[in-house]
Amino acid sequence: MGTEQLTNRLKVLRAERGLTQADLADAAGVSRKTINTIENRVFVPSTVLALTLARVLGCTVEEIFALEGD
Amino acid sequence: MIGAATIERTRQVLLAVTGLACLAYAVLALAQNRPDPLWWWVPGAAGSVAALGILAVAQFAGPKAARQAMDEHYRALELRAAARTFWAGLLLAILAGVFSALGWFDPATLLAALGTAMAGCYLCLLVFMDVRAG
């Protein structure tokens, strides 16, 4: 417990919907830099932002984020 | 069109200038061994101009862009920069104590240098982290 790394498919899901980082950032109400750092696994978003991203992308949070190895 | 990116760039430039002004003041204070190596109000004025500049750009950009520029990632960077500055401040305070005990610098000079160095350290670190985040 506590050592798992969070992975995400944000870049793939965003690209599938034809969105740029700036488009997604605008829709989620954050900066493009935030989206970039989440995609590069530098920044772990809050639950609120994770839920917002899921809503914007029209999928569940689990489809975007997962624990490494799951 | 002024957006979140414009606010971010403005903030980076103005905070970097303020941070460098504070660091320069600290270095000059130590180099000249006096608490007012140049006009004493320069660091404060730089900070005030930066605050007004950022506020003005955010006002023009609107509330949505301002919220985007000040999102949770930026707040996390602020906390990280503050945490690292805390340790840097402790180290600087220890050094200042040693310098004072050795009689190398006047206590007023050390106080001025310590205050401006800590502010400069925080601002430069924050800008560096913000720029590096892409």
N, CA and C atoms of all chains as a GROMACS GRO file, in nm:
protein
  612
    1MET      N    1   0.084  -0.121   0.000
    1MET     CA    2   0.000   0.000   0.000
    1MET      C    3   0.087   0.125   0.000
    2GLY      N    4   0.046   0.224  -0.077
    2GLY     CA    5   0.114   0.352  -0.075
    2GLY      C    6   0.231   0.363  -0.170
    3THR      N    7   0.272   0.252  -0.231
    3THR     CA    8   0.386   0.258  -0.323
    3THR      C    9   0.342   0.248  -0.469
    4GLU      N   10   0.212   0.225  -0.490
    4GLU     CA   11   0.165   0.214  -0.628
    4GLU      C   12   0.177   0.347  -0.701
    5GLN      N   13   0.211   0.339  -0.829
    5GLN     CA   14   0.220   0.459  -0.912
    5GLN      C   15   0.091   0.472  -0.993
    6LEU      N   16   0.050   0.596  -1.011
    6LEU     CA   17  -0.071   0.622  -1.088
    6LEU      C   18  -0.035   0.637  -1.236
    7THR      N   19  -0.101   0.560  -1.318
    7THR     CA   20  -0.081   0.575  -1.463
    7THR      C   21  -0.207   0.639  -1.521
    8ASN      N   22  -0.196   0.690  -1.641
    8ASN     CA   23  -0.317   0.746  -1.702
    8ASN      C   24  -0.314   0.734  -1.854
    9ARG      N   25  -0.434   0.736  -1.911
    9ARG     CA   26  -0.450   0.728  -2.056
    9ARG      C   27  -0.505   0.860  -2.109
   10LEU      N   28  -0.476   0.966  -2.040
   10LEU     CA   29  -0.535   1.095  -2.075
   10LEU      C   30  -0.496   1.138  -2.217
   11LYS      N   31  -0.371   1.120  -2.252
   11LYS     CA   32  -0.324   1.163  -2.384
   11LYS      C   33  -0.396   1.087  -2.495
   12VAL      N   34  -0.412   0.956  -2.475
   12VAL     CA   35  -0.478   0.871  -2.575
   12VAL      C   36  -0.624   0.911  -2.589
   13LEU      N   37  -0.692   0.922  -2.475
   13LEU     CA   38  -0.836   0.956  -2.477
   13LEU      C   39  -0.860   1.095  -2.535
   14ARG      N   40  -0.770   1.186  -2.503
   14ARG     CA   41  -0.782   1.323  -2.558
   14ARG      C   42  -0.764   1.321  -2.710
   15ALA      N   43  -0.662   1.248  -2.755
   15ALA     CA   44  -0.635   1.241  -2.899
   15ALA      C   45  -0.749   1.174  -2.974
   16GLU      N   46  -0.808   1.071  -2.913
   16GLU     CA   47  -0.920   1.000  -2.976
   16GLU      C   48  -1.038   1.094  -3.001
   17ARG      N   49  -1.051   1.194  -2.914
   17ARG     CA   50  -1.162   1.289  -2.927
   17ARG      C   51  -1.122   1.412  -3.009
   18GLY      N   52  -1.002   1.410  -3.060
   18GLY     CA   53  -0.955   1.521  -3.145
   18GLY      C   54  -0.935   1.652  -3.071
   19LEU      N   55  -0.901   1.640  -2.943
   19LEU     CA   56  -0.882   1.762  -2.862
   19LEU      C   57  -0.733   1.790  -2.844
   20THR      N   58  -0.698   1.917  -2.843
   20THR     CA   59  -0.561   1.956  -2.808
   20THR      C   60  -0.554   1.972  -2.656
   21GLN      N   61  -0.433   1.984  -2.605
   21GLN     CA   62  -0.419   2.007  -2.459
   21GLN      C   63  -0.490   2.136  -2.419
   22ALA      N   64  -0.479   2.236  -2.506
   22ALA     CA   65  -0.542   2.366  -2.476
   22ALA      C   66  -0.694   2.354  -2.475
   23ASP      N   67  -0.750   2.274  -2.569
   23ASP     CA   68  -0.896   2.254  -2.573
   23ASP      C   69  -0.944   2.187  -2.444
   24LEU      N   70  -0.872   2.082  -2.404
   24LEU     CA   71  -0.912   2.008  -2.284
   24LEU      C   72  -0.897   2.096  -2.159
   25ALA      N   73  -0.787   2.171  -2.156
   25ALA     CA   74  -0.763   2.260  -2.041
   25ALA      C   75  -0.875   2.363  -2.030
   26ASP      N   76  -0.914   2.417  -2.143
   26ASP     CA   77  -1.021   2.518  -2.145
   26ASP      C   78  -1.153   2.458  -2.096
   27ALA      N   79  -1.182   2.338  -2.142
   27ALA     CA   80  -1.308   2.274  -2.104
   27ALA      C   81  -1.308   2.234  -1.956
   28ALA      N   82  -1.191   2.198  -1.904
   28ALA     CA   83  -1.183   2.155  -1.763
   28ALA      C   84  -1.157   2.271  -1.668
   29GLY      N   85  -1.127   2.388  -1.723
   29GLY     CA   86  -1.104   2.506  -1.638
   29GLY      C   87  -0.969   2.508  -1.570
   30VAL      N   88  -0.868   2.448  -1.635
   30VAL     CA   89  -0.732   2.451  -1.580
   30VAL      C   90  -0.637   2.502  -1.689
   31SER      N   91  -0.509   2.513  -1.656
   31SER     CA   92  -0.413   2.562  -1.756
   31SER      C   93  -0.365   2.445  -1.843
   32ARG      N   94  -0.315   2.478  -1.961
   32ARG     CA   95  -0.261   2.374  -2.051
   32ARG      C   96  -0.146   2.300  -1.984
   33LYS      N   97  -0.070   2.375  -1.904
   33LYS     CA   98   0.044   2.318  -1.833
   33LYS      C   99   0.000   2.205  -1.739
   34THR      N  100  -0.115   2.224  -1.677
   34THR     CA  101  -0.167   2.121  -1.585
   34THR      C  102  -0.197   1.992  -1.661
   35ILE      N  103  -0.262   2.007  -1.778
   35ILE     CA  104  -0.292   1.888  -1.859
   35ILE      C  105  -0.162   1.821  -1.902
   36ASN      N  106  -0.066   1.900  -1.943
   36ASN     CA  107   0.064   1.847  -1.987
   36ASN      C  108   0.133   1.769  -1.875
   37THR      N  109   0.132   1.825  -1.754
   37THR     CA  110   0.201   1.757  -1.643
   37THR      C  111   0.125   1.631  -1.598
   38ILE      N  112  -0.007   1.631  -1.613
   38ILE     CA  113  -0.083   1.509  -1.580
   38ILE      C  114  -0.049   1.400  -1.682
   39GLU      N  115  -0.049   1.437  -1.811
   39GLU     CA  116  -0.019   1.338  -1.916
   39GLU      C  117   0.121   1.280  -1.900
   40ASN      N  118   0.213   1.363  -1.856
   40ASN     CA  119   0.352   1.316  -1.837
   40ASN      C  120   0.377   1.256  -1.699
   41ARG      N  121   0.271   1.240  -1.623
   41ARG     CA  122   0.277   1.178  -1.488
   41ARG      C  123   0.367   1.254  -1.393
   42VAL      N  124   0.373   1.385  -1.412
   42VAL     CA  125   0.450   1.469  -1.321
   42VAL      C  126   0.360   1.516  -1.207
   43PHE      N  127   0.234   1.539  -1.241
   43PHE     CA  128   0.139   1.594  -1.144
   43PHE      C  129   0.019   1.499  -1.129
   44VAL      N  130  -0.017   1.470  -1.004
   44VAL     CA  131  -0.135   1.387  -0.977
   44VAL      C  132  -0.251   1.480  -0.945
   45PRO      N  133  -0.357   1.478  -1.026
   45PRO     CA  134  -0.468   1.573  -1.003
   45PRO      C  135  -0.552   1.535  -0.882
   46SER      N  136  -0.628   1.634  -0.835
   46SER     CA  137  -0.720   1.608  -0.724
   46SER      C  138  -0.838   1.525  -0.775
   47THR      N  139  -0.916   1.474  -0.682
   47THR     CA  140  -1.035   1.396  -0.719
   47THR      C  141  -1.132   1.481  -0.800
   48VAL      N  142  -1.144   1.608  -0.760
   48VAL     CA  143  -1.236   1.698  -0.831
   48VAL      C  144  -1.193   1.715  -0.977
   49LEU      N  145  -1.064   1.736  -0.998
   49LEU     CA  146  -1.016   1.754  -1.135
   49LEU      C  147  -1.025   1.624  -1.214
   50ALA      N  148  -0.997   1.512  -1.149
   50ALA     CA  149  -1.008   1.383  -1.217
   50ALA      C  150  -1.152   1.360  -1.264
   51LEU      N  151  -1.248   1.390  -1.178
   51LEU     CA  152  -1.389   1.375  -1.214
   51LEU      C  153  -1.429   1.472  -1.325
   52THR      N  154  -1.373   1.594  -1.318
   52THR     CA  155  -1.403   1.694  -1.422
   52THR      C  156  -1.350   1.647  -1.558
   53LEU      N  157  -1.227   1.595  -1.557
   53LEU     CA  158  -1.168   1.546  -1.684
   53LEU      C  159  -1.251   1.431  -1.740
   54ALA      N  160  -1.296   1.342  -1.651
   54ALA     CA  161  -1.379   1.229  -1.696
   54ALA      C  162  -1.509   1.280  -1.758
   55ARG      N  163  -1.567   1.380  -1.696
   55ARG     CA  164  -1.693   1.434  -1.748
   55ARG      C  165  -1.670   1.499  -1.885
   56VAL      N  166  -1.561   1.576  -1.897
   56VAL     CA  167  -1.532   1.644  -2.024
   56VAL      C  168  -1.506   1.541  -2.135
   57LEU      N  169  -1.436   1.433  -2.100
   57LEU     CA  170  -1.401   1.331  -2.201
   57LEU      C  171  -1.512   1.229  -2.220
   58GLY      N  172  -1.615   1.235  -2.137
   58GLY     CA  173  -1.728   1.144  -2.151
   58GLY      C  174  -1.693   1.000  -2.119
   59CYS      N  175  -1.615   0.981  -2.015
   59CYS     CA  176  -1.578   0.844  -1.974
   59CYS      C  177  -1.571   0.840  -1.821
   60THR      N  178  -1.534   0.726  -1.768
   60THR     CA  179  -1.522   0.716  -1.622
   60THR      C  180  -1.379   0.750  -1.579
   61VAL      N  181  -1.364   0.780  -1.451
   61VAL     CA  182  -1.231   0.813  -1.398
   61VAL      C  183  -1.137   0.693  -1.414
   62GLU      N  184  -1.194   0.572  -1.395
   62GLU     CA  185  -1.112   0.450  -1.405
   62GLU      C  186  -1.059   0.429  -1.547
   63GLU      N  187  -1.132   0.480  -1.645
   63GLU     CA  188  -1.083   0.467  -1.784
   63GLU      C  189  -0.962   0.558  -1.807
   64ILE      N  190  -0.954   0.667  -1.731
   64ILE     CA  191  -0.840   0.761  -1.747
   64ILE      C  192  -0.725   0.721  -1.655
   65PHE      N  193  -0.756   0.698  -1.529
   65PHE     CA  194  -0.651   0.671  -1.430
   65PHE      C  195  -0.658   0.528  -1.379
   66ALA      N  196  -0.543   0.473  -1.352
   66ALA     CA  197  -0.535   0.338  -1.292
   66ALA      C  198  -0.408   0.326  -1.214
   67LEU      N  199  -0.405   0.234  -1.121
   67LEU     CA  200  -0.283   0.207  -1.048
   67LEU      C  201  -0.195   0.118  -1.134
   68GLU      N  202  -0.068   0.142  -1.132
   68GLU     CA  203   0.026   0.064  -1.214
   68GLU      C  204   0.015  -0.084  -1.178
   69GLY      N  205   0.002  -0.166  -1.282
   69GLY     CA  206  -0.007  -0.310  -1.258
   69GLY      C  207  -0.149  -0.361  -1.259
   70ASP      N  208  -0.246  -0.270  -1.247
   70ASP     CA  209  -0.387  -0.312  -1.249
   70ASP      C  210  -0.432  -0.348  -1.391
   71MET      N  211  -0.591   3.845  -2.803
   71MET     CA  212  -0.677   3.778  -2.704
   71MET      C  213  -0.594   3.743  -2.580
   72ILE      N  214  -0.633   3.795  -2.466
   72ILE     CA  215  -0.561   3.767  -2.343
   72ILE      C  216  -0.624   3.646  -2.276
   73GLY      N  217  -0.543   3.544  -2.256
   73GLY     CA  218  -0.593   3.421  -2.192
   73GLY      C  219  -0.507   3.382  -2.074
   74ALA      N  220  -0.528   3.258  -2.029
   74ALA     CA  221  -0.452   3.208  -1.914
   74ALA      C  222  -0.302   3.206  -1.942
   75ALA      N  223  -0.264   3.174  -2.067
   75ALA     CA  224  -0.121   3.167  -2.101
   75ALA      C  225  -0.055   3.305  -2.088
   76THR      N  226  -0.128   3.410  -2.123
   76THR     CA  227  -0.074   3.546  -2.110
   76THR      C  228  -0.052   3.581  -1.963
   77ILE      N  229  -0.148   3.543  -1.880
   77ILE     CA  230  -0.134   3.568  -1.736
   77ILE      C  231  -0.011   3.493  -1.683
   78GLU      N  232   0.004   3.368  -1.727
   78GLU     CA  233   0.118   3.287  -1.681
   78GLU      C  234   0.251   3.350  -1.720
   79ARG      N  235   0.260   3.394  -1.848
   79ARG     CA  236   0.386   3.454  -1.894
   79ARG      C  237   0.415   3.584  -1.820
   80THR      N  238   0.313   3.667  -1.804
   80THR     CA  239   0.330   3.794  -1.732
   80THR      C  240   0.376   3.768  -1.589
   81ARG      N  241   0.312   3.671  -1.527
   81ARG     CA  242   0.346   3.636  -1.388
   81ARG      C  243   0.490   3.587  -1.378
   82GLN      N  244   0.530   3.502  -1.474
   82GLN     CA  245   0.668   3.451  -1.472
   82GLN      C  246   0.769   3.565  -1.482
   83VAL      N  247   0.746   3.656  -1.578
   83VAL     CA  248   0.841   3.766  -1.600
   83VAL      C  249   0.847   3.857  -1.478
   84LEU      N  250   0.730   3.899  -1.430
   84LEU     CA  251   0.728   3.996  -1.320
   84LEU      C  252   0.782   3.936  -1.189
   85LEU      N  253   0.748   3.810  -1.162
   85LEU     CA  254   0.799   3.747  -1.039
   85LEU      C  255   0.949   3.720  -1.050
   86ALA      N  256   0.996   3.687  -1.171
   86ALA     CA  257   1.139   3.665  -1.190
   86ALA      C  258   1.216   3.795  -1.167
   87VAL      N  259   1.165   3.905  -1.222
   87VAL     CA  260   1.231   4.036  -1.204
   87VAL      C  261   1.234   4.072  -1.055
   88THR      N  262   1.121   4.051  -0.986
   88THR     CA  263   1.114   4.082  -0.843
   88THR      C  264   1.211   3.994  -0.763
   89GLY      N  265   1.212   3.865  -0.796
   89GLY     CA  266   1.301   3.772  -0.726
   89GLY      C  267   1.447   3.809  -0.747
   90LEU      N  268   1.483   3.842  -0.871
   90LEU     CA  269   1.622   3.879  -0.899
   90LEU      C  270   1.658   4.012  -0.831
   91ALA      N  271   1.561   4.104  -0.825
   91ALA     CA  272   1.585   4.231  -0.756
   91ALA      C  273   1.614   4.206  -0.607
   92CYS      N  274   1.537   4.114  -0.548
   92CYS     CA  275   1.558   4.080  -0.406
   92CYS      C  276   1.695   4.015  -0.384
   93LEU      N  277   1.730   3.921  -0.473
   93LEU     CA  278   1.860   3.854  -0.458
   93LEU      C  279   1.974   3.953  -0.478
   94ALA      N  280   1.959   4.043  -0.576
   94ALA     CA  281   2.063   4.144  -0.602
   94ALA      C  282   2.079   4.234  -0.480
   95TYR      N  283   1.966   4.271  -0.418
   95TYR     CA  284   1.971   4.356  -0.298
   95TYR      C  285   2.048   4.285  -0.187
   96ALA      N  286   2.020   4.153  -0.168
   96ALA     CA  287   2.088   4.077  -0.063
   96ALA      C  288   2.238   4.070  -0.089
   97VAL      N  289   2.275   4.042  -0.214
   97VAL     CA  290   2.417   4.030  -0.248
   97VAL      C  291   2.487   4.165  -0.229
   98LEU      N  292   2.424   4.272  -0.274
   98LEU     CA  293   2.484   4.406  -0.261
   98LEU      C  294   2.496   4.447  -0.114
   99ALA      N  295   2.395   4.409  -0.034
   99ALA     CA  296   2.400   4.443   0.109
   99ALA      C  297   2.522   4.377   0.174
  100LEU      N  298   2.545   4.249   0.139
  100LEU     CA  299   2.660   4.178   0.196
  100LEU      C  300   2.791   4.233   0.140
  101ALA      N  301   2.791   4.262   0.009
  101ALA     CA  302   2.915   4.312  -0.054
  101ALA      C  303   2.956   4.447   0.004
  102GLN      N  304   2.856   4.531   0.036
  102GLN     CA  305   2.887   4.664   0.088
  102GLN      C  306   2.880   4.670   0.241
  103ASN      N  307   2.836   4.561   0.303
  103ASN     CA  308   2.818   4.553   0.448
  103ASN      C  309   2.737   4.670   0.502
  104ARG      N  310   2.623   4.691   0.436
  104ARG     CA  311   2.529   4.793   0.484
  104ARG      C  312   2.387   4.749   0.447
  105PRO      N  313   2.288   4.782   0.533
  105PRO     CA  314   2.151   4.732   0.508
  105PRO      C  315   2.080   4.801   0.391
  106ASP      N  316   2.134   4.915   0.347
  106ASP     CA  317   2.070   4.985   0.235
  106ASP      C  318   2.172   5.009   0.123
  107PRO      N  319   2.210   4.902   0.052
  107PRO     CA  320   2.310   4.916  -0.054
  107PRO      C  321   2.259   4.999  -0.171
  108LEU      N  322   2.129   5.002  -0.190
  108LEU     CA  323   2.066   5.092  -0.287
  108LEU      C  324   1.937   5.139  -0.222
  109TRP      N  325   1.853   5.206  -0.296
  109TRP     CA  326   1.730   5.257  -0.232
  109TRP      C  327   1.658   5.143  -0.162
  110TRP      N  328   1.627   5.162  -0.033
  110TRP     CA  329   1.569   5.056   0.048
  110TRP      C  330   1.434   5.008  -0.003
  111TRP      N  331   1.366   5.094  -0.081
  111TRP     CA  332   1.230   5.059  -0.124
  111TRP      C  333   1.228   4.978  -0.254
  112VAL      N  334   1.342   4.951  -0.314
  112VAL     CA  335   1.344   4.881  -0.444
  112VAL      C  336   1.278   4.742  -0.439
  113PRO      N  337   1.315   4.653  -0.343
  113PRO     CA  338   1.249   4.521  -0.343
  113PRO      C  339   1.097   4.530  -0.323
  114GLY      N  340   1.056   4.617  -0.230
  114GLY     CA  341   0.912   4.633  -0.205
  114GLY      C  342   0.839   4.691  -0.325
  115ALA      N  343   0.903   4.789  -0.390
  115ALA     CA  344   0.841   4.850  -0.507
  115ALA      C  345   0.830   4.748  -0.622
  116ALA      N  346   0.935   4.667  -0.639
  116ALA     CA  347   0.931   4.564  -0.744
  116ALA      C  348   0.817   4.467  -0.718
  117GLY      N  349   0.799   4.427  -0.593
  117GLY     CA  350   0.690   4.336  -0.558
  117GLY      C  351   0.554   4.400  -0.581
  118SER      N  352   0.541   4.528  -0.546
  118SER     CA  353   0.412   4.597  -0.565
  118SER      C  354   0.379   4.612  -0.713
  119VAL      N  355   0.480   4.648  -0.793
  119VAL     CA  356   0.458   4.661  -0.938
  119VAL      C  357   0.420   4.526  -0.998
  120ALA      N  358   0.487   4.420  -0.952
  120ALA     CA  359   0.456   4.285  -1.003
  120ALA      C  360   0.312   4.248  -0.967
  121ALA      N  361   0.272   4.275  -0.843
  121ALA     CA  362   0.136   4.241  -0.800
  121ALA      C  363   0.033   4.317  -0.882
  122LEU      N  364   0.058   4.446  -0.903
  122LEU     CA  365  -0.036   4.528  -0.980
  122LEU      C  366  -0.041   4.482  -1.126
  123GLY      N  367   0.076   4.449  -1.182
  123GLY     CA  368   0.082   4.403  -1.321
  123GLY      C  369   0.005   4.274  -1.341
  124ILE      N  370   0.026   4.179  -1.251
  124ILE     CA  371  -0.044   4.050  -1.262
  124ILE      C  372  -0.195   4.070  -1.244
  125LEU      N  373  -0.230   4.155  -1.148
  125LEU     CA  374  -0.372   4.182  -1.122
  125LEU      C  375  -0.438   4.247  -1.244
  126ALA      N  376  -0.366   4.341  -1.307
  126ALA     CA  377  -0.421   4.412  -1.423
  126ALA      C  378  -0.443   4.316  -1.540
  127VAL      N  379  -0.344   4.231  -1.567
  127VAL     CA  380  -0.357   4.135  -1.678
  127VAL      C  381  -0.471   4.037  -1.649
  128ALA      N  382  -0.478   3.989  -1.523
  128ALA     CA  383  -0.585   3.895  -1.486
  128ALA      C  384  -0.722   3.962  -1.500
  129GLN      N  385  -0.728   4.091  -1.468
  129GLN     CA  386  -0.854   4.164  -1.479
  129GLN      C  387  -0.899   4.172  -1.624
  130PHE      N  388  -0.803   4.201  -1.713
  130PHE     CA  389  -0.834   4.209  -1.856
  130PHE      C  390  -0.873   4.073  -1.913
  131ALA      N  391  -0.807   3.969  -1.864
  131ALA     CA  392  -0.831   3.834  -1.917
  131ALA      C  393  -0.966   3.778  -1.873
  132GLY      N  394  -1.014   3.823  -1.760
  132GLY     CA  395  -1.143   3.774  -1.711
  132GLY      C  396  -1.128   3.665  -1.606
  133PRO      N  397  -1.238   3.639  -1.532
  133PRO     CA  398  -1.230   3.545  -1.419
  133PRO      C  399  -1.197   3.402  -1.458
  134LYS      N  400  -1.247   3.357  -1.575
  134LYS     CA  401  -1.222   3.217  -1.614
  134LYS      C  402  -1.073   3.194  -1.639
  135ALA      N  403  -1.012   3.285  -1.717
  135ALA     CA  404  -0.868   3.272  -1.747
  135ALA      C  405  -0.785   3.287  -1.620
  136ALA      N  406  -0.829   3.375  -1.530
  136ALA     CA  407  -0.756   3.394  -1.404
  136ALA      C  408  -0.759   3.267  -1.320
  137ARG      N  409  -0.877   3.202  -1.317
  137ARG     CA  410  -0.888   3.075  -1.242
  137ARG      C  411  -0.802   2.966  -1.305
  138GLN      N  412  -0.799   2.964  -1.440
  138GLN     CA  413  -0.715   2.864  -1.509
  138GLN      C  414  -0.567   2.884  -1.477
  139ALA      N  415  -0.525   3.011  -1.475
  139ALA     CA  416  -0.384   3.041  -1.449
  139ALA      C  417  -0.346   3.014  -1.304
  140MET      N  418  -0.445   3.011  -1.216
  140MET     CA  419  -0.420   2.991  -1.073
  140MET      C  420  -0.484   2.859  -1.030
  141ASP      N  421  -0.465   2.755  -1.112
  141ASP     CA  422  -0.532   2.628  -1.084
  141ASP      C  423  -0.456   2.546  -0.980
  142GLU      N  424  -0.501   2.423  -0.959
  142GLU     CA  425  -0.443   2.342  -0.850
  142GLU      C  426  -0.297   2.305  -0.874
  143HIS      N  427  -0.257   2.295  -0.999
  143HIS     CA  428  -0.116   2.265  -1.027
  143HIS      C  429  -0.027   2.382  -0.982
  144TYR      N  430  -0.071   2.504  -1.012
  144TYR     CA  431   0.009   2.620  -0.972
  144TYR      C  432   0.013   2.633  -0.819
  145ARG      N  433  -0.100   2.605  -0.755
  145ARG     CA  434  -0.102   2.611  -0.608
  145ARG      C  435  -0.008   2.506  -0.548
  146ALA      N  436   0.000   2.390  -0.614
  146ALA     CA  437   0.092   2.285  -0.567
  146ALA      C  438   0.237   2.331  -0.583
  147LEU      N  439   0.265   2.401  -0.695
  147LEU     CA  440   0.401   2.454  -0.716
  147LEU      C  441   0.435   2.557  -0.608
  148GLU      N  442   0.338   2.642  -0.575
  148GLU     CA  443   0.360   2.744  -0.470
  148GLU      C  444   0.396   2.678  -0.337
  149LEU      N  445   0.322   2.572  -0.303
  149LEU     CA  446   0.349   2.502  -0.176
  149LEU      C  447   0.488   2.438  -0.178
  150ARG      N  448   0.523   2.378  -0.294
  150ARG     CA  449   0.654   2.312  -0.303
  150ARG      C  450   0.767   2.415  -0.292
  151ALA      N  451   0.749   2.529  -0.359
  151ALA     CA  452   0.851   2.634  -0.352
  151ALA      C  453   0.863   2.688  -0.209
  152ALA      N  454   0.748   2.703  -0.142
  152ALA     CA  455   0.750   2.752  -0.002
  152ALA      C  456   0.819   2.653   0.089
  153ALA      N  457   0.794   2.523   0.067
  153ALA     CA  458   0.856   2.420   0.151
  153ALA      C  459   1.009   2.422   0.134
  154ARG      N  460   1.053   2.434   0.010
  154ARG     CA  461   1.199   2.436  -0.012
  154ARG      C  462   1.262   2.564   0.040
  155THR      N  463   1.188   2.675   0.029
  155THR     CA  464   1.240   2.802   0.080
  155THR      C  465   1.251   2.798   0.232
  156PHE      N  466   1.162   2.723   0.296
  156PHE     CA  467   1.169   2.708   0.442
  156PHE      C  468   1.306   2.652   0.483
  157TRP      N  469   1.349   2.546   0.416
  157TRP     CA  470   1.478   2.485   0.449
  157TRP      C  471   1.593   2.576   0.409
  158ALA      N  472   1.580   2.643   0.294
  158ALA     CA  473   1.684   2.737   0.253
  158ALA      C  474   1.693   2.851   0.354
  159GLY      N  475   1.577   2.895   0.405
  159GLY     CA  476   1.573   3.002   0.504
  159GLY      C  477   1.643   2.962   0.633
  160LEU      N  478   1.620   2.837   0.676
  160LEU     CA  479   1.687   2.788   0.797
  160LEU      C  480   1.838   2.788   0.778
  161LEU      N  481   1.881   2.742   0.661
  161LEU     CA  482   2.025   2.738   0.632
  161LEU      C  483   2.083   2.880   0.631
  162LEU      N  484   2.010   2.972   0.567
  162LEU     CA  485   2.057   3.111   0.561
  162LEU      C  486   2.062   3.173   0.700
  163ALA      N  487   1.962   3.139   0.785
  163ALA     CA  488   1.959   3.194   0.920
  163ALA      C  489   2.080   3.144   1.001
  164ILE      N  490   2.113   3.017   0.982
  164ILE     CA  491   2.231   2.961   1.051
  164ILE      C  492   2.358   3.032   1.004
  165LEU      N  493   2.370   3.049   0.872
  165LEU     CA  494   2.486   3.119   0.817
  165LEU      C  495   2.494   3.263   0.870
  166ALA      N  496   2.376   3.329   0.876
  166ALA     CA  497   2.373   3.467   0.926
  166ALA      C  498   2.420   3.472   1.072
  167GLY      N  499   2.376   3.372   1.150
  167GLY     CA  500   2.418   3.365   1.290
  167GLY      C  501   2.569   3.349   1.304
  168VAL      N  502   2.624   3.262   1.218
  168VAL     CA  503   2.770   3.238   1.221
  168VAL      C  504   2.844   3.366   1.180
  169PHE      N  505   2.798   3.429   1.072
  169PHE     CA  506   2.862   3.554   1.025
  169PHE      C  507   2.856   3.663   1.132
  170SER      N  508   2.740   3.669   1.200
  170SER     CA  509   2.723   3.770   1.304
  170SER      C  510   2.817   3.742   1.422
  171ALA      N  511   2.824   3.613   1.459
  171ALA     CA  512   2.912   3.576   1.572
  171ALA      C  513   3.059   3.604   1.540
  172LEU      N  514   3.095   3.585   1.413
  172LEU     CA  515   3.233   3.611   1.373
  172LEU      C  516   3.261   3.761   1.356
  173GLY      N  517   3.153   3.839   1.357
  173GLY     CA  518   3.168   3.984   1.345
  173GLY      C  519   3.200   4.030   1.204
  174TRP      N  520   3.167   3.946   1.104
  174TRP     CA  521   3.197   3.980   0.966
  174TRP      C  522   3.101   4.086   0.911
  175PHE      N  523   2.976   4.077   0.959
  175PHE     CA  524   2.875   4.169   0.907
  175PHE      C  525   2.798   4.232   1.023
  176ASP      N  526   2.748   4.351   0.996
  176ASP     CA  527   2.663   4.422   1.090
  176ASP      C  528   2.529   4.347   1.100
  177PRO      N  529   2.469   4.331   1.221
  177PRO     CA  530   2.340   4.260   1.233
  177PRO      C  531   2.230   4.319   1.144
  178ALA      N  532   2.227   4.450   1.130
  178ALA     CA  533   2.125   4.513   1.044
  178ALA      C  534   2.145   4.472   0.898
  179THR      N  535   2.270   4.461   0.856
  179THR     CA  536   2.300   4.417   0.719
  179THR      C  537   2.252   4.273   0.699
  180LEU      N  538   2.281   4.188   0.798
  180LEU     CA  539   2.242   4.047   0.787
  180LEU      C  540   2.090   4.032   0.784
  181LEU      N  541   2.021   4.115   0.863
  181LEU     CA  542   1.875   4.109   0.865
  181LEU      C  543   1.818   4.148   0.728
  182ALA      N  544   1.872   4.254   0.671
  182ALA     CA  545   1.825   4.299   0.538
  182ALA      C  546   1.857   4.195   0.432
  183ALA      N  547   1.977   4.140   0.438
  183ALA     CA  548   2.019   4.040   0.339
  183ALA      C  549   1.936   3.913   0.352
  184LEU      N  550   1.912   3.871   0.477
  184LEU     CA  551   1.835   3.748   0.501
  184LEU      C  552   1.692   3.762   0.450
  185GLY      N  553   1.629   3.874   0.482
  185GLY     CA  554   1.491   3.897   0.440
  185GLY      C  555   1.475   3.898   0.289
  186THR      N  556   1.562   3.972   0.221
  186THR     CA  557   1.550   3.982   0.075
  186THR      C  558   1.595   3.852   0.007
  187ALA      N  559   1.695   3.784   0.066
  187ALA     CA  560   1.742   3.658   0.005
  187ALA      C  561   1.633   3.552   0.011
  188MET      N  562   1.560   3.546   0.123
  188MET     CA  563   1.453   3.446   0.134
  188MET      C  564   1.340   3.475   0.037
  189ALA      N  565   1.303   3.602   0.023
  189ALA     CA  566   1.198   3.638  -0.073
  189ALA      C  567   1.244   3.607  -0.215
  190GLY      N  568   1.368   3.643  -0.246
  190GLY     CA  569   1.422   3.617  -0.380
  190GLY      C  570   1.431   3.470  -0.410
  191CYS      N  571   1.470   3.393  -0.309
  191CYS     CA  572   1.482   3.247  -0.323
  191CYS      C  573   1.345   3.188  -0.357
  192TYR      N  574   1.243   3.228  -0.283
  192TYR     CA  575   1.108   3.175  -0.306
  192TYR      C  576   1.058   3.210  -0.447
  193LEU      N  577   1.072   3.336  -0.484
  193LEU     CA  578   1.018   3.380  -0.614
  193LEU      C  579   1.092   3.315  -0.730
  194CYS      N  580   1.225   3.310  -0.721
  194CYS     CA  581   1.303   3.251  -0.831
  194CYS      C  582   1.276   3.100  -0.841
  195LEU      N  583   1.261   3.034  -0.726
  195LEU     CA  584   1.231   2.891  -0.725
  195LEU      C  585   1.093   2.865  -0.787
  196LEU      N  586   0.997   2.947  -0.750
  196LEU     CA  587   0.861   2.931  -0.803
  196LEU      C  588   0.860   2.950  -0.955
  197VAL      N  589   0.928   3.053  -1.002
  197VAL     CA  590   0.933   3.078  -1.147
  197VAL      C  591   1.006   2.963  -1.218
  198PHE      N  592   1.115   2.916  -1.159
  198PHE     CA  593   1.191   2.807  -1.220
  198PHE      C  594   1.102   2.682  -1.233
  199MET      N  595   1.031   2.649  -1.125
  199MET     CA  596   0.943   2.530  -1.129
  199MET      C  597   0.831   2.548  -1.230
  200ASP      N  598   0.778   2.669  -1.237
  200ASP     CA  599   0.667   2.698  -1.329
  200ASP      C  600   0.714   2.687  -1.474
  201VAL      N  601   0.832   2.741  -1.502
  201VAL     CA  602   0.886   2.735  -1.639
  201VAL      C  603   0.918   2.591  -1.677
  202ARG      N  604   0.976   2.518  -1.582
  202ARG     CA  605   1.016   2.379  -1.609
  202ARG      C  606   0.894   2.289  -1.633
  203ALA      N  607   0.779   2.325  -1.574
  203ALA     CA  608   0.658   2.243  -1.591
  203ALA      C  609   0.607   2.247  -1.735
  204GLY      N  610   0.660   2.339  -1.813
  204GLY     CA  611   0.626   2.340  -1.957
  204GLY      C  612   0.519   2.440  -1.989
   0.00000   0.00000   0.00000
